[in-house]
Amino acid sequence: MITSIVLLKTSPDRIPEIAEQIAALEGVSEVYSVTGAHDLIAMVRVARHDDLADVIPGRISKVPGVLSTETHIAFRTYSQHDLESAFAIGLDA
């Protein structure tokens, strides 16, 4: 699974609608409305690297109101959830 973090600048008056449209796209797992230089952050998870082109420039960038995207591809994923699962292996709850 390839994970990509997409930072989006959007039309400020349409942030909630744009976020909902992006969240409904295949390959997009979450969309966050955030503070700072960007308006939204989308998490994209796909099976193949080539699929990123279908999702990001092919779908996300074409949502009306998306002004620009900046994409970061994750090398590895570290999360508290993953760590808790790893330490729980073999333990009875």
TATAWO-V242473 format. One record per backbone hydrogen bond with DSSP energy under -0.5 kcal/mol. CO is the residue of the C=O (numbers start at 1). NH is the residue of the N-H. Records with the same first field share a line. If there is no record, write none. Layout:
# TATAWO-V242473
CO = NH / NH
This chain:
# TATAWO-V242473
1 = 3
2 = 46
3 = 74
4 = 6 / 44
5 = 7 / 72
6 = 42
7 = 70
8 = 39 / 40
9 = 67 / 68
11 = 14
12 = 15
14 = 18
15 = 19
16 = 20
17 = 21
18 = 22
19 = 23
20 = 24
22 = 25
25 = 28
27 = 29 / 45
30 = 43
32 = 34 / 41
39 = 34
40 = 8
41 = 32
42 = 6 / 44
43 = 29 / 30
44 = 4
46 = 2
48 = 51 / 52
49 = 52
50 = 53 / 54
51 = 55
52 = 56
53 = 58
55 = 59 / 60
56 = 61
59 = 62
60 = 63
63 = 66
65 = 11 / 67
68 = 9
70 = 7
72 = 5
79 = 83
80 = 84
81 = 85
82 = 86
83 = 87
84 = 88
86 = 89
88 = 91
